Amino acid sequence: MTFLEEYIQAIETGEILVGQELEFVLHQLQKETQDPRYRYEPKRAKKRIQFIERFCKHTKSPFHGKPFKLELWEKAFIEVIYSFIRVATNKRRFKRVILLISRKNGKSTLTAALAFTELMMGSGGSDIVCSSNDDAQASIIFLEIGAMREMFDPYNKRTHKNLRWILNKKNKSKVFKLSEKTHNKEGYNIEFGILDESHEMKDNSIAKPIEQSQSTKDEPLFINITTEGFINDGYLDKELQYARRVMAGEHEDDTLLSWLYTQDSEAEIWQDERTWVKSNPSLGLIKKVDYLLDQINKAKMDKGDRMYVLAKDFNIKQNNAEAWLMEQDYVNTSTFQLEDFIGCIALGAVDLAETTDLTCAKVLLMKKGDPTKYIHTRYFIPESKVAKGAIEDKKDYLEWARQGLIEITEGNEVDLSRVAKWFVDLYKNYKIRTYKTGYDNRFAKTWLTSMDNYGLDTERVDQNRFTLSNPMKLLEADLKSKLVNYNNNPIDRWCLSNTAIKIDNLGLVMPVKVNDVRNRRIDGAATKIILYSMWQRYRTEFLESTR
């Protein structure tokens, strides 16, 4: 029995669970073993499997130094790549492979072992490339191959390694890396290519040179290993769209092998943890179940974590910007009286935005023994924007001004000295002293001068994901727990409803407008996040003042 047959049998008996996409491909491959266009000869695959299990060792904790024992899915995967032979040419059928698999399932180690095997067993004079969007990612597999080589050949009798490549002394094949950082991506003679984490790539500027360099080869192999990601309409999106058209029979390409570990729905992730193996075939052996349970619990509480976990741990594509909160998350009808905080210390924040547009200032107040954060707000808008805003934003700024929620300043831009004076008036009228005030940097110069003249301390809060990610996640958790009393401010509610969350490949988040539409104001939400950044920086000192 071949490993392909053994894998399919384990799936059919329920011993192994896979998603519908992979199951369809596996049965299609089984049928094609009887297709007269191909011969299915596992001989070359078995040699590689035997080499890996005999000579390759794990290079990282907790398996460091242990023999590489391939799982059934890995054996079937390798077997299929190397066993389909085209009868007409007597050459290997598959030239390109997509392995879509969730993080921490051993994909880098597997492909490193395959590349090292190719270095030692493949055609002489071959170039073997480890590539990715950035140099650090490309180095991961390159260094792993190097570590396997050191264990296999500790005295450098058969191989040699320097900073640029790993060389087989006998057949002159070599391994090197390629990334966006590489200046000249042309002129290579690549036999075997690995593209790692292609979800980060916006275009094919790395993949295309590799494919073109293989154009003179009879049996090239280009393996794209990746999880899902957040780049919209990027390289991976196009590759998967093409692969799925081939799988559906809409396009003919028998040189492409699509091996996709995917869930059948998002709902099953939350409802049945037994289905997690569909996108995590090494769950319980490499990836820990407890780890995934912990990630799921975090994802239930945090939108950024949810998007990251769904993409990275379950291969469910996420838009890099989605609506941040549901209505029930941010609606809070609780109110408070500012008179309750006479003589208190506050933390402040401003979002100065464009001075010709909506501007926001906030202070955060707390009571002794009460975890609720009370947020008092004043918006500012230039007079010239009021009538135009009623049309563009479909909001009645005059009515909000009558309610004391927004201050209209003369002219075409907000008078930022009035924003500074608002903090001074809080002290004059309520003896509320602002300890520190955070600000975004873009249009702050005039405001900073006014604040300095009043003797008020300010601190810059950079508007990037590294600075805003944690405050945004904490604000989300507090909003959901109804620990943010923003006095039922309708402008705040509007801004929160307009806010989307943008996530990167590190799981860091920052606020953006929903669908990037200009008239969807998020100033109030952005100011809250700046305020929470100040809260995180000065929490200890601030809480001391409330005791």
C-alpha positions as CSV (number, residue, x, y, z in Angstrom):
1,M,0.0,0.0,0.0
2,T,1.3,3.4,-0.9
3,F,1.4,6.3,1.6
4,L,-1.2,8.1,-0.5
5,E,-3.6,5.1,-0.2
6,E,-2.8,4.7,3.5
7,Y,-3.6,8.4,4.1
8,I,-6.9,8.2,2.2
9,Q,-7.8,5.0,4.1
10,A,-7.2,6.7,7.5
11,I,-9.4,9.6,6.4
12,E,-12.2,7.3,5.2
13,T,-12.2,5.3,8.5
14,G,-12.3,8.5,10.5
15,E,-8.9,8.0,12.0
16,I,-7.7,11.2,10.4
17,L,-9.9,14.3,9.8
18,V,-9.2,16.7,6.9
19,G,-11.2,19.5,5.2
20,Q,-13.3,19.0,2.1
21,E,-10.8,20.7,-0.1
22,L,-7.9,18.4,0.7
23,E,-10.2,15.3,0.7
24,F,-11.3,16.2,-2.8
25,V,-7.7,16.6,-4.0
26,L,-6.6,13.3,-2.5
27,H,-9.4,11.3,-4.1
28,Q,-8.7,13.0,-7.4
29,L,-5.0,12.1,-7.1
30,Q,-6.0,8.5,-6.3
31,K,-8.0,8.3,-9.5
32,E,-5.1,9.8,-11.5
33,T,-2.8,7.0,-10.3
34,Q,-4.8,5.0,-12.9
35,D,-4.7,7.7,-15.6
36,P,-2.9,6.4,-18.7
37,R,-1.1,9.7,-19.0
38,Y,0.9,9.0,-15.8
39,R,2.8,6.3,-13.9
40,Y,2.7,6.3,-10.2
41,E,6.2,5.2,-9.1
42,P,6.9,5.8,-5.4
43,K,10.6,4.7,-5.7
44,R,12.2,8.2,-5.8
45,A,9.9,9.4,-3.0
46,K,10.7,6.4,-0.8
47,K,14.5,7.1,-1.2
48,R,13.9,10.7,0.0
49,I,11.7,9.6,2.9
50,Q,14.3,7.1,3.9
51,F,17.1,9.7,3.7
52,I,15.1,12.2,5.8
53,E,14.3,9.6,8.5
54,R,17.8,8.2,8.6
55,F,20.0,11.2,8.2
56,C,18.0,14.4,9.1
57,K,17.6,15.4,12.7
58,H,15.5,18.0,14.3
59,T,17.3,21.2,15.0
60,K,15.1,23.0,17.5
61,S,13.8,22.4,21.0
62,P,12.0,20.3,22.2
63,F,13.0,17.8,19.5
64,H,16.6,19.0,19.0
65,G,18.9,16.2,17.9
66,K,16.2,13.6,17.6
67,P,15.7,11.6,14.3
68,F,13.1,13.1,11.9
69,K,10.2,10.7,12.0
70,L,7.8,11.8,9.3
71,E,4.0,11.8,10.0
72,L,1.7,10.0,7.6
73,W,0.5,13.3,6.0
74,E,4.2,14.2,5.4
75,K,5.0,10.9,3.8
76,A,1.9,11.1,1.5
77,F,2.8,14.7,0.6
78,I,6.4,13.8,-0.4
79,E,5.3,10.6,-2.2
80,V,2.7,12.4,-4.4
81,I,5.2,15.1,-5.4
82,Y,7.8,12.7,-6.6
83,S,5.8,9.6,-7.7
84,F,3.6,11.0,-10.6
85,I,5.7,10.4,-13.8
86,R,4.4,11.7,-17.1
87,V,4.4,8.7,-19.5
88,A,5.1,10.7,-22.6
89,T,8.3,12.3,-21.3
90,N,9.3,10.0,-18.4
91,K,9.6,13.2,-16.3
92,R,8.1,14.1,-13.0
93,R,4.6,15.6,-13.4
94,F,4.4,18.2,-10.6
95,K,6.5,21.3,-10.9
96,R,4.7,23.6,-8.5
97,V,3.3,22.9,-5.1
98,I,1.2,25.0,-2.7
99,L,1.2,23.7,0.9
100,L,-1.3,25.8,2.9
101,I,-1.0,24.8,6.5
102,S,-1.4,26.6,9.9
103,R,1.5,27.9,11.8
104,K,3.6,25.6,14.1
105,N,2.8,22.4,12.1
106,G,6.4,21.8,11.1
107,K,6.2,23.1,7.5
108,S,9.6,24.9,7.7
109,T,11.3,21.8,9.1
110,L,9.7,19.6,6.5
111,T,10.8,21.7,3.6
112,A,14.2,22.2,5.1
113,A,14.6,18.4,5.2
114,L,13.4,18.2,1.6
115,A,15.9,20.8,0.4
116,F,18.8,19.2,2.3
117,T,17.8,15.8,0.7
118,E,17.8,17.5,-2.7
119,L,21.3,18.9,-2.0
120,M,22.6,15.5,-1.2
121,M,20.6,13.3,-3.6
122,G,19.5,15.6,-6.4
123,S,21.0,16.5,-9.7
124,G,24.6,17.8,-9.7
125,G,25.2,21.5,-10.1
126,S,21.7,22.5,-8.9
127,D,20.8,25.8,-7.3
128,I,18.4,25.3,-4.3
129,V,16.8,28.5,-3.0
130,C,15.1,29.5,0.2
131,S,13.1,32.6,-0.5
132,S,10.6,34.9,1.3
133,N,9.4,38.4,1.4
134,D,12.1,39.5,3.8
135,D,15.6,38.3,4.6
136,A,14.9,37.2,8.1
137,Q,12.1,34.9,7.0
138,A,14.2,33.5,4.1
139,S,17.0,32.8,6.7
140,I,14.7,30.5,8.8
141,I,14.8,27.6,6.4
142,F,18.3,28.4,5.2
143,L,19.6,28.2,8.8
144,E,17.6,25.0,9.5
145,I,19.2,23.4,6.4
146,G,22.6,24.5,7.7
147,A,21.9,23.0,11.2
148,M,20.8,19.7,9.6
149,R,24.0,19.7,7.5
150,E,26.2,20.2,10.6
151,M,24.6,17.2,12.3
152,F,25.0,15.1,9.2
153,D,28.5,16.2,8.3
154,P,30.1,17.7,11.4
155,Y,33.7,17.5,10.0
156,N,32.8,19.2,6.6
157,K,33.9,16.2,4.6
158,R,31.1,16.3,2.1
159,T,29.7,19.7,2.5
160,H,30.7,23.3,3.3
161,K,28.8,26.3,4.6
162,N,29.6,30.0,4.6
163,L,27.4,33.1,5.0
164,R,26.2,33.0,1.4
165,W,25.5,29.3,0.6
166,I,25.7,25.7,1.7
167,L,27.7,23.6,-0.8
168,N,27.8,19.9,-1.7
169,K,31.5,19.4,-2.4
170,K,31.0,16.4,-4.6
171,N,28.2,17.4,-7.0
172,K,28.6,21.2,-6.6
173,S,25.0,21.8,-5.8
174,K,24.4,24.7,-3.4
175,V,21.7,26.2,-1.2
176,F,21.3,30.0,-0.9
177,K,18.5,32.4,0.0
178,L,16.6,35.0,-1.9
179,S,14.4,37.9,-0.6
180,E,13.2,41.3,-1.5
181,K,16.4,42.6,-0.1
182,T,18.4,40.7,-2.8
183,H,19.5,43.2,-5.4
184,N,19.9,40.9,-8.4
185,K,17.2,38.3,-8.5
186,E,18.0,37.2,-12.1
187,G,20.6,34.8,-13.6
188,Y,20.2,31.8,-11.3
189,N,19.9,28.2,-12.3
190,I,17.3,27.1,-9.8
191,E,16.3,23.4,-9.6
192,F,14.5,23.4,-6.3
193,G,12.8,26.5,-4.8
194,I,11.0,27.1,-1.5
195,L,8.9,30.2,-1.0
196,D,8.1,30.7,2.7
197,E,5.2,32.7,4.0
198,S,4.0,34.0,0.7
199,H,0.9,35.6,2.4
200,E,3.2,38.6,3.2
201,M,3.8,39.3,-0.5
202,K,1.9,41.9,-2.4
203,D,3.2,40.8,-5.8
204,N,5.2,38.1,-7.6
205,S,8.5,40.0,-7.5
206,I,10.2,37.1,-5.7
207,A,8.3,34.1,-7.2
208,K,8.6,35.2,-10.8
209,P,12.4,35.2,-11.0
210,I,12.5,31.7,-9.5
211,E,9.9,30.4,-11.9
212,Q,11.8,32.0,-14.9
213,S,15.1,30.5,-13.7
214,Q,13.5,27.1,-13.8
215,S,12.4,27.4,-17.5
216,T,15.4,25.4,-18.8
217,K,14.8,22.5,-16.3
218,D,13.1,19.2,-17.1
219,E,12.1,18.5,-13.5
220,P,12.0,21.8,-11.6
221,L,10.2,22.0,-8.3
222,F,8.9,25.2,-6.6
223,I,7.1,24.7,-3.3
224,N,5.1,27.6,-1.8
225,I,4.6,27.0,1.9
226,T,2.4,29.4,3.8
227,T,-0.4,30.2,6.2
228,E,-3.2,32.5,5.4
229,G,-2.6,36.2,6.0
230,F,-4.0,39.8,5.7
231,I,-2.7,41.2,2.5
232,N,-5.8,41.9,0.3
233,D,-5.5,40.9,-3.4
234,G,-1.8,40.0,-2.8
235,Y,0.3,37.2,-4.3
236,L,-1.2,34.4,-2.2
237,D,-4.8,35.4,-3.0
238,K,-4.1,35.2,-6.7
239,E,-2.2,31.8,-6.3
240,L,-5.1,30.3,-4.3
241,Q,-7.7,31.6,-6.6
242,Y,-5.9,30.0,-9.5
243,A,-5.4,26.7,-7.6
244,R,-9.0,26.5,-6.7
245,R,-10.0,27.1,-10.4
246,V,-7.8,24.2,-11.3
247,M,-9.3,22.0,-8.6
248,A,-12.8,22.9,-9.8
249,G,-11.9,22.0,-13.4
250,E,-12.3,25.5,-14.6
251,H,-8.6,25.6,-15.7
252,E,-6.3,22.8,-16.8
253,D,-2.9,22.7,-15.2
254,D,-1.7,19.2,-14.2
255,T,1.8,20.5,-13.1
256,L,0.3,22.2,-10.0
257,L,-0.3,20.3,-6.7
258,S,-2.5,22.1,-4.2
259,W,-2.3,20.6,-0.7
260,L,-4.5,22.8,1.3
261,Y,-5.2,22.2,5.0
262,T,-8.3,24.3,5.5
263,Q,-11.4,24.3,7.7
264,D,-14.8,23.8,6.1
265,S,-16.4,26.7,8.0
266,E,-15.5,29.2,10.7
267,A,-18.5,28.0,12.8
268,E,-16.9,24.6,13.4
269,I,-13.9,26.2,15.0
270,W,-16.0,27.6,17.8
271,Q,-18.3,24.6,18.1
272,D,-16.1,21.5,17.8
273,E,-12.4,21.5,18.7
274,R,-12.1,18.1,17.1
275,T,-12.2,19.8,13.7
276,W,-9.1,21.9,14.5
277,V,-6.9,19.2,12.9
278,K,-8.3,20.0,9.5
279,S,-6.0,23.0,9.3
280,N,-3.5,21.6,11.9
281,P,-2.5,18.1,10.8
282,S,0.3,17.9,13.4
283,L,-1.9,19.0,16.3
284,G,-1.0,17.1,19.5
285,L,2.4,16.0,18.0
286,I,4.1,19.3,17.3
287,K,1.5,22.0,18.0
288,K,0.0,21.8,21.5
289,V,-3.7,21.5,22.0
290,D,-3.5,23.6,25.2
291,Y,-1.8,26.4,23.3
292,L,-4.6,26.4,20.7
293,L,-7.3,26.4,23.4
294,D,-5.6,29.4,25.0
295,Q,-5.5,31.2,21.6
296,I,-9.2,30.5,21.1
297,N,-10.1,31.9,24.5
298,K,-8.2,35.1,23.8
299,A,-9.8,35.3,20.3
300,K,-13.3,35.3,21.9
301,M,-12.5,38.5,23.8
302,D,-10.4,40.5,21.3
303,K,-11.1,41.3,17.7
304,G,-7.5,41.6,16.8
305,D,-6.6,38.3,18.4
306,R,-9.6,36.7,16.7
307,M,-8.6,37.9,13.2
308,Y,-5.0,36.7,13.8
309,V,-5.9,33.3,15.2
310,L,-8.4,32.6,12.4
311,A,-5.8,33.4,9.7
312,K,-2.7,31.9,11.3
313,D,-4.1,29.0,13.2
314,F,-7.0,28.0,11.0
315,N,-6.2,29.3,7.5
316,I,-9.3,31.4,7.2
317,K,-8.4,34.5,5.2
318,Q,-9.0,37.8,7.0
319,N,-9.3,41.2,5.4
320,N,-6.6,43.4,6.8
321,A,-9.3,45.9,7.9
322,E,-12.6,44.8,9.4
323,A,-15.3,46.5,11.5
324,W,-13.8,46.7,15.0
325,L,-16.8,46.5,17.3
326,M,-20.4,45.3,17.2
327,E,-23.1,47.7,18.3
328,Q,-23.7,45.8,21.6
329,D,-20.0,46.1,22.4
330,Y,-19.8,49.9,22.5
331,V,-23.3,51.0,23.4
332,N,-23.4,52.1,27.0
333,T,-26.2,54.3,28.2
334,S,-24.7,55.1,31.6
335,T,-24.0,58.7,32.4
336,F,-22.2,60.7,35.1
337,Q,-22.0,64.3,36.4
338,L,-18.6,66.1,36.1
339,E,-19.4,67.6,39.5
340,D,-18.7,64.2,41.0
341,F,-15.0,64.6,40.1
342,I,-14.3,68.1,41.5
343,G,-10.7,68.2,42.6
344,C,-9.6,65.0,40.9
345,I,-6.6,64.2,38.7
346,A,-7.2,63.3,35.1
347,L,-5.3,61.9,32.1
348,G,-5.8,63.7,28.8
349,A,-5.7,63.0,25.1
350,V,-6.3,64.9,21.9
351,D,-6.7,63.8,18.2
352,L,-5.9,67.0,16.3
353,A,-6.5,65.4,12.9
354,E,-6.7,68.0,10.2
355,T,-7.3,71.4,11.6
356,T,-10.0,72.0,8.9
357,D,-12.0,69.0,10.2
358,L,-13.3,67.4,13.4
359,T,-11.0,67.6,16.4
360,C,-11.4,65.8,19.7
361,A,-10.2,66.2,23.3
362,K,-10.8,63.9,26.2
363,V,-10.0,63.3,29.9
364,L,-10.1,60.1,31.8
365,L,-11.3,60.1,35.4
366,M,-11.7,57.4,38.0
367,K,-13.3,56.9,41.4
368,K,-11.7,55.1,44.4
369,G,-12.7,51.5,44.4
370,D,-14.4,51.7,41.0
371,P,-12.8,50.0,37.9
372,T,-15.0,52.1,35.6
373,K,-13.2,54.7,33.5
374,Y,-15.2,57.9,33.1
375,I,-14.4,59.8,30.0
376,H,-15.4,63.4,29.5
377,T,-15.2,64.8,25.9
378,R,-15.3,68.0,23.9
379,Y,-15.3,68.0,20.1
380,F,-14.2,71.1,18.0
381,I,-15.1,71.9,14.4
382,P,-14.5,75.0,12.2
383,E,-17.5,77.1,11.4
384,S,-17.0,76.6,7.6
385,K,-17.4,72.8,8.1
386,V,-20.7,72.9,9.9
387,A,-23.0,73.3,6.9
388,K,-20.8,71.2,4.6
389,G,-20.6,68.5,7.3
390,A,-24.3,68.3,7.5
391,I,-24.4,67.3,3.9
392,E,-21.2,65.1,3.7
393,D,-21.5,63.4,7.1
394,K,-25.3,63.6,7.4
395,K,-24.9,64.8,11.0
396,D,-26.4,67.9,12.6
397,Y,-23.3,69.6,14.1
398,L,-25.4,72.6,15.2
399,E,-27.7,70.4,17.3
400,W,-24.6,68.8,18.9
401,A,-23.2,72.3,19.6
402,R,-26.5,73.3,21.3
403,Q,-26.1,70.1,23.5
404,G,-22.7,71.3,24.5
405,L,-20.9,68.3,22.9
406,I,-19.1,70.2,20.2
407,E,-17.5,73.7,20.1
408,I,-17.7,75.6,16.8
409,T,-14.7,77.9,16.1
410,E,-14.6,80.8,13.7
411,G,-13.0,80.5,10.3
412,N,-11.9,77.6,8.2
413,E,-9.8,75.7,10.7
414,V,-10.0,74.8,14.4
415,D,-8.4,77.3,16.7
416,L,-6.1,74.9,18.6
417,S,-5.5,77.4,21.4
418,R,-9.2,76.8,22.2
419,V,-8.5,73.0,22.5
420,A,-5.7,73.8,25.0
421,K,-7.9,76.2,26.9
422,W,-10.5,73.5,27.4
423,F,-8.1,71.6,29.7
424,V,-7.5,74.9,31.6
425,D,-11.2,75.5,31.9
426,L,-11.6,72.0,33.5
427,Y,-9.3,73.2,36.3
428,K,-10.9,76.6,36.6
429,N,-14.5,75.3,36.8
430,Y,-14.0,71.8,38.4
431,K,-10.5,71.9,39.8
432,I,-9.8,68.8,37.6
433,R,-6.0,68.8,36.9
434,T,-4.7,67.0,33.9
435,Y,-1.6,65.0,34.9
436,K,-0.4,64.2,31.4
437,T,-2.0,64.7,28.0
438,G,-1.2,62.5,25.0
439,Y,-1.3,63.8,21.4
440,D,-0.9,62.6,17.9
441,N,2.0,64.4,16.1
442,R,0.7,65.6,12.8
443,F,-0.7,69.0,13.5
444,A,0.4,69.5,17.1
445,K,2.8,72.5,17.0
446,T,0.4,75.3,17.7
447,W,-1.5,73.3,20.3
448,L,1.8,72.3,22.0
449,T,2.8,75.9,22.3
450,S,-0.5,76.8,23.9
451,M,-0.3,73.8,26.3
452,D,3.3,74.8,27.2
453,N,2.2,78.4,27.9
454,Y,-0.5,77.0,30.3
455,G,2.1,74.8,32.1
456,L,0.4,71.6,31.1
457,D,2.5,68.4,30.5
458,T,2.1,66.7,27.1
459,E,3.5,63.5,25.6
460,R,3.5,62.3,22.0
461,V,1.7,59.0,21.2
462,D,2.9,57.8,17.8
463,Q,0.2,56.7,15.4
464,N,1.5,53.3,14.5
465,R,0.6,49.7,15.3
466,F,3.5,49.3,17.7
467,T,2.2,52.1,19.9
468,L,-1.6,51.7,19.5
469,S,-2.0,47.9,19.4
470,N,-2.1,47.2,23.2
471,P,-4.2,50.3,24.1
472,M,-6.7,49.4,21.4
473,K,-7.1,45.8,22.6
474,L,-7.5,47.0,26.2
475,L,-10.1,49.6,25.2
476,E,-12.0,46.9,23.4
477,A,-12.0,44.6,26.4
478,D,-13.2,47.4,28.7
479,L,-15.9,48.5,26.3
480,K,-17.2,45.0,26.1
481,S,-17.2,44.7,29.9
482,K,-19.0,48.1,30.2
483,L,-16.1,49.6,32.1
484,V,-16.0,52.7,29.9
485,N,-18.6,55.3,30.8
486,Y,-18.4,57.9,28.0
487,N,-21.5,59.7,29.2
488,N,-23.6,58.2,26.3
489,N,-22.0,60.7,24.0
490,P,-23.7,60.3,20.5
491,I,-20.6,61.5,18.7
492,D,-18.5,58.9,20.5
493,R,-20.9,56.2,19.5
494,W,-20.8,57.4,15.9
495,C,-17.0,57.4,15.8
496,L,-16.9,53.9,17.4
497,S,-19.3,52.5,14.8
498,N,-17.1,53.9,12.0
499,T,-13.9,52.4,13.3
500,A,-12.3,49.4,11.6
501,I,-9.3,47.4,12.9
502,K,-6.3,46.8,10.7
503,I,-4.0,43.9,11.6
504,D,-0.5,43.0,10.4
505,N,1.3,39.7,10.2
506,L,2.6,40.1,13.8
507,G,-0.9,40.4,15.2
508,L,-0.5,44.1,15.9
509,V,-3.5,46.3,15.3
510,M,-4.4,49.9,14.8
511,P,-7.6,51.9,14.0
512,V,-8.7,52.8,10.5
513,K,-11.9,54.0,8.9
514,V,-14.4,51.4,7.8
515,N,-13.9,50.9,4.1
516,D,-11.5,53.9,4.3
517,V,-14.4,56.2,3.6
518,R,-13.5,59.8,4.3
519,N,-16.8,60.9,5.9
520,R,-16.7,58.1,8.4
521,R,-15.3,60.0,11.4
522,I,-13.2,58.0,13.9
523,D,-11.7,60.9,15.8
524,G,-13.5,60.1,19.0
525,A,-12.4,56.4,18.9
526,A,-8.8,57.4,18.0
527,T,-8.7,59.8,21.0
528,K,-9.9,57.1,23.3
529,I,-7.1,54.9,22.1
530,I,-4.5,57.6,22.7
531,L,-6.1,58.1,26.1
532,Y,-5.7,54.4,26.9
533,S,-2.1,54.6,25.8
534,M,-1.6,57.3,28.4
535,W,-3.4,55.1,30.9
536,Q,-1.1,52.2,30.3
537,R,2.0,54.5,30.6
538,Y,0.9,56.2,33.8
539,R,-1.5,53.8,35.4
540,T,0.4,53.4,38.7
541,E,0.9,57.2,39.2
542,F,-2.7,57.9,38.2
543,L,-4.3,55.3,40.5
544,E,-2.2,56.6,43.4
545,S,-4.0,59.9,42.9
546,T,-7.4,58.4,43.3
547,R,-6.7,56.8,46.7
